[in-house]
Amino acid sequence: MRMFSKIAAVALSLGVTGAASAEVKIQGAGATFPDPLYQRMIGEYIKANPGVKIDYQPIGSGGGIKAITNKTVLFAGSDAPLSKKEIEAAGGADGLVQIPTVAGSVVPAYNVPGVSQPLNFTGELLADIFMGKVGKWNDAKIAAVNPGVALPDLAITPAWRTDGSGTNFVFTNYLGTQSEEFKTTVGVGKAVKWPVGQGGNGNAGVAAIVQQSAGALGYIEQNYAEQNKIAFGAVKNKAGKFVKASGESVSAAGAGAADKLKGSLLAADIWNQDGEGAYPIAAFTYVITYKDLRTAQNAEQAQTLADFLWWATHDGQKLAPSLGYAPLAEPVRKKVEEALKSLNYGGKAVTPVAVR
């Protein structure tokens, strides 16, 4: 009885309401970046809706897009919005719903013995380091943005992702806005050819290089850096302020891009946004599904997906900060609401239970 009461109290505090009367299973797959949050959301949701089973497999953004295109899942997760080619393969923009579910950030994580205070970086400086143009920690360019810090005469080992990933997509696209040379030589995208340094698979691989190699500098997701107690620095934003990644600074970046979100296929780059408090290496992660939930087995399954997505982008956002993610800003959530209201099953509207 005590356990039931505790679960009920948690569910009530998160705004979860029981909506399903019989067992309904929903399958999703995709991006690894939001997986810790998605698993927590799913856990809390099914506690209050015991007839619902939601399975999300973190197989990577590319795998998720392939699965939704092949109609083997009801929803997919992707750290990068659908490309024109991917939209066409999935049947066209008019038949899709793509919503941001949370915002996150990529941080410059480092291992510099003897330096305890957070270091400052600019986008141009990070680009130079990853191109091999700045190779020592006591380089004048690093010292210029870190006055008073005793920087060692130590070689920098850039650490990068070997796998195609949303993290690569965000980091390289941001650096491409800061350095034309980086954009034309290294390139931007989910996978690029790095000229110097050492590669590792996934966040774990890059983090291992940083933790084990004195002088290493890598790029990893903020939540991963915080969970593993890896030092990371502040980055100079478009307004000229050095800002460290946090829930507030990443949400500020998302809010600045709300006007770019249009229709039911929502997408916006939120790196290098305006605003003194905006962290510059930030991005949305997305959930993608069909507007007509024709891959659902029945209307109840379609309804359950709509209910869960509405809850996840509303009350479920309360879970984001404790896991290192930034909740959707209110202007962004309003755009998500309109997109979710376009869901239907065989032409009949599937209205989330929260707004019926």
C-alpha positions in Angstrom: 0.0 0.0 0.0 2.8 2.4 0.8 4.5 1.7 -2.5 1.2 2.3 -4.4 0.8 5.6 -2.5 4.3 6.7 -3.4 3.8 5.9 -7.1 0.5 7.7 -7.1 2.1 10.7 -5.4 4.9 10.9 -8.0 2.5 10.5 -10.9 0.2 13.2 -9.5 3.2 15.6 -9.0 4.1 15.1 -12.7 0.6 15.6 -14.0 0.1 12.0 -15.1 -3.4 10.8 -15.5 -4.6 7.3 -16.2 -5.8 7.1 -19.8 -5.7 3.5 -21.0 -8.1 0.8 -20.0 -6.5 -2.2 -21.7 -2.9 -3.2 -22.4 -1.5 -1.2 -25.3 2.1 -1.5 -26.5 3.9 1.3 -28.3 7.3 0.8 -30.0 9.8 3.6 -30.6 13.5 3.7 -31.5 16.2 6.2 -32.4 18.5 8.8 -30.9 20.7 7.8 -28.0 21.1 11.4 -26.7 17.6 11.7 -25.1 17.4 8.1 -24.1 18.0 8.6 -20.3 15.2 11.2 -20.3 12.9 9.1 -22.4 13.4 6.0 -20.2 12.6 8.1 -17.1 9.5 9.6 -18.8 8.3 6.2 -19.9 8.8 4.8 -16.4 6.7 7.5 -14.8 4.0 7.4 -17.4 3.4 3.7 -17.2 3.3 3.7 -13.4 0.1 5.8 -13.7 -1.1 4.0 -16.8 -0.4 0.3 -16.0 -2.2 -0.9 -19.2 0.4 1.0 -21.3 3.7 -0.6 -22.4 6.2 1.8 -24.2 9.4 0.4 -25.5 12.0 2.9 -26.8 15.2 1.4 -28.2 18.3 3.8 -28.4 19.7 2.6 -31.7 20.8 6.0 -33.0 19.1 8.7 -35.0 19.8 7.1 -38.4 18.3 3.8 -37.2 15.2 5.5 -35.8 14.6 7.3 -39.1 15.0 4.1 -41.0 12.6 2.3 -38.7 9.9 5.0 -39.0 10.3 5.1 -42.8 10.0 1.3 -42.9 7.0 1.5 -40.6 8.4 -0.9 -38.0 7.9 1.6 -35.1 5.2 4.1 -34.2 7.6 6.9 -33.4 11.3 7.6 -33.9 13.8 9.8 -32.1 16.4 11.9 -34.0 18.9 14.5 -32.9 18.9 16.0 -36.4 15.7 17.0 -38.1 14.7 15.1 -41.2 16.6 16.0 -44.3 14.8 16.6 -47.6 15.8 13.2 -48.8 14.5 11.5 -45.7 11.2 13.4 -45.8 10.7 12.2 -49.4 11.5 8.6 -48.4 8.9 8.8 -45.7 6.2 10.0 -48.0 6.5 13.7 -47.9 6.2 16.6 -45.4 2.4 16.7 -45.5 2.2 13.2 -43.9 4.6 13.7 -41.1 4.7 15.2 -37.6 8.1 16.2 -36.2 8.3 17.8 -32.8 11.1 18.9 -30.5 10.8 17.1 -27.2 13.7 18.6 -25.2 16.8 20.8 -25.8 20.3 19.7 -25.0 23.8 20.9 -25.4 27.3 19.8 -26.5 30.1 21.0 -24.3 33.9 21.3 -24.6 35.2 18.8 -22.1 38.9 18.8 -21.1 41.6 17.3 -19.0 44.1 20.0 -18.1 46.2 19.1 -15.0 46.6 22.0 -12.5 43.6 24.0 -13.9 40.6 23.9 -11.6 38.5 26.8 -12.8 36.2 26.5 -15.8 38.0 27.6 -19.0 36.6 29.9 -21.6 36.4 29.1 -25.3 35.2 30.8 -28.5 33.8 29.1 -31.5 36.7 30.2 -33.6 39.2 28.9 -31.1 37.5 25.5 -30.9 37.5 25.3 -34.7 41.3 26.1 -34.7 42.0 23.4 -32.1 40.1 20.7 -34.0 41.8 21.7 -37.2 45.2 21.4 -35.5 46.0 25.1 -35.8 46.2 25.5 -32.0 48.1 22.7 -30.5 49.2 23.8 -27.0 47.2 24.7 -23.9 49.4 27.8 -23.3 48.8 29.1 -26.8 48.2 32.8 -26.9 44.7 32.4 -28.3 43.6 30.3 -25.3 45.4 32.6 -22.9 43.7 35.7 -24.3 40.2 34.4 -23.3 41.4 33.0 -20.0 43.2 35.9 -18.3 44.9 35.1 -15.0 44.8 31.3 -15.6 48.2 29.5 -15.4 48.0 27.4 -18.5 50.5 24.5 -18.9 52.9 23.9 -21.8 51.0 20.8 -22.7 49.9 19.4 -26.1 46.2 19.4 -26.9 44.7 16.0 -28.0 41.4 16.7 -29.7 39.0 13.8 -29.0 36.2 13.2 -31.5 33.4 10.8 -32.3 34.1 8.0 -34.8 30.4 7.2 -35.2 27.8 9.1 -37.2 25.9 11.0 -34.6 23.6 13.9 -33.7 26.4 15.1 -31.4 28.7 15.4 -34.4 25.9 17.1 -36.3 25.4 19.8 -33.7 29.1 20.4 -32.9 30.3 20.6 -36.5 27.4 22.8 -37.7 28.1 25.2 -34.8 31.8 25.3 -35.7 30.8 25.9 -39.3 29.1 29.1 -38.3 32.3 30.2 -36.6 35.0 29.3 -39.1 34.6 29.2 -42.9 37.8 27.3 -43.1 36.4 24.6 -40.8 33.3 24.4 -42.9 35.1 24.0 -46.1 37.9 21.6 -44.9 36.6 19.4 -42.1 32.9 19.9 -43.1 29.6 19.7 -41.2 27.3 16.8 -40.6 26.7 13.5 -38.7 30.1 12.2 -39.8 33.2 14.2 -40.9 36.9 13.5 -41.4 38.9 15.0 -38.5 42.5 16.0 -39.4 44.1 15.5 -35.9 43.5 13.9 -32.6 42.0 10.6 -31.4 38.6 9.1 -32.1 36.3 7.2 -29.8 32.9 5.6 -30.3 30.0 7.5 -28.7 30.0 9.8 -25.8 31.6 7.0 -23.7 34.5 6.7 -26.2 35.3 10.4 -26.3 34.9 10.8 -22.5 37.3 7.9 -22.0 39.9 9.7 -24.1 39.4 12.9 -22.2 39.6 11.3 -18.8 42.6 9.1 -19.5 44.7 11.6 -21.6 46.3 14.7 -19.9 45.8 17.6 -22.3 42.7 16.1 -24.1 39.8 18.2 -25.3 36.6 16.6 -26.6 33.0 17.4 -27.2 30.3 15.5 -25.3 26.7 16.0 -24.2 26.3 18.1 -21.2 24.3 15.5 -19.2 27.0 12.9 -19.9 29.8 15.3 -18.7 27.9 16.1 -15.5 27.0 12.5 -14.7 30.7 11.5 -15.1 32.1 14.6 -13.4 34.1 15.7 -16.4 35.2 19.4 -16.5 33.8 21.4 -19.3 34.1 25.1 -20.3 32.0 28.1 -21.1 31.6 29.2 -24.7 31.3 32.8 -26.1 27.9 33.3 -27.5 26.6 35.6 -30.3 26.1 38.4 -27.8 29.7 38.2 -26.8 29.1 36.6 -23.4 30.9 33.5 -22.1 28.1 31.2 -21.1 28.3 27.7 -19.5 25.7 25.1 -20.5 22.8 24.8 -18.1 19.1 24.2 -18.3 18.4 27.9 -18.3 21.0 28.8 -20.9 19.9 26.0 -23.3 16.2 26.8 -22.9 17.1 30.4 -23.7 18.6 29.2 -27.0 15.5 27.3 -27.8 13.2 30.2 -27.1 15.1 32.3 -29.5 14.3 30.0 -32.4 10.5 29.5 -31.7 9.5 31.8 -34.6 11.3 29.4 -37.0 9.1 26.5 -36.1 6.3 26.1 -38.7 3.5 23.7 -39.4 3.6 20.1 -38.2 7.2 19.3 -39.4 8.9 21.5 -36.8 12.6 22.1 -37.1 15.0 24.8 -36.1 18.7 25.2 -35.5 19.3 26.6 -32.0 23.1 26.9 -32.1 24.5 30.4 -32.1 21.2 32.0 -31.2 20.8 35.6 -30.1 20.4 36.5 -26.4 22.9 37.3 -23.7 22.0 34.2 -21.7 21.8 31.7 -24.6 24.4 28.9 -24.7 25.7 28.7 -28.3 26.2 24.9 -28.8 22.6 23.8 -28.2 20.1 21.8 -30.2 16.6 20.2 -30.0 16.1 16.5 -30.2 13.0 15.4 -32.1 10.3 12.7 -32.1 8.9 11.8 -35.6 5.7 10.0 -36.4 3.1 9.9 -39.2 0.3 12.5 -39.1 -2.1 9.7 -39.9 -1.1 7.0 -37.5 -1.8 4.3 -40.0 0.9 2.1 -38.6 -1.0 1.7 -35.4 -2.8 -1.6 -34.8 -6.0 0.2 -33.8 -7.4 3.5 -32.7 -6.6 2.9 -29.1 -2.9 2.5 -29.8 -2.9 5.7 -31.9 -4.7 7.5 -29.0 -2.2 6.2 -26.5 0.7 7.6 -28.5 -0.9 11.0 -28.8 -1.6 11.0 -25.1 2.0 10.1 -24.2 3.6 12.6 -26.5 1.4 15.4 -25.1 2.3 14.4 -21.6 6.0 14.1 -22.4 6.1 17.6 -23.9 4.1 19.1 -21.0 4.2 17.7 -17.5 6.9 15.3 -18.3 9.3 18.3 -18.9 9.6 18.5 -15.1 12.0 15.5 -15.3 14.4 17.2 -17.8 16.6 19.4 -15.5 17.6 16.7 -13.1 18.9 14.7 -16.0 20.9 17.5 -17.6 18.4 18.5 -20.3 16.6 21.8 -20.9 12.8 21.9 -20.9 11.0 23.3 -23.9 10.4 27.0 -23.6 6.8 28.1 -23.6 6.8 29.6 -27.1 8.2 26.3 -28.4 5.7 24.2 -26.5 2.9 26.1 -28.1 4.1 25.1 -31.6 4.4 21.5 -30.4 0.8 21.6 -29.2 -0.5 22.7 -32.7 1.5 20.0 -34.4 0.2 17.2 -32.1 -3.4 18.4 -32.7 -2.9 17.4 -36.4 -2.6 13.7 -35.5 -5.3 11.4 -36.8 -6.2 7.8 -37.3 -7.7 7.1 -40.7 -8.8 10.7 -41.1 -10.4 10.9 -37.6 -8.7 13.3 -35.3 -6.7 11.8 -32.4 -7.0 14.5 -29.8 -4.7 14.1 -26.8 -6.8 13.3 -23.7 -5.3 16.3 -21.9 -7.1 18.7 -24.2 -10.4 16.9 -24.8 
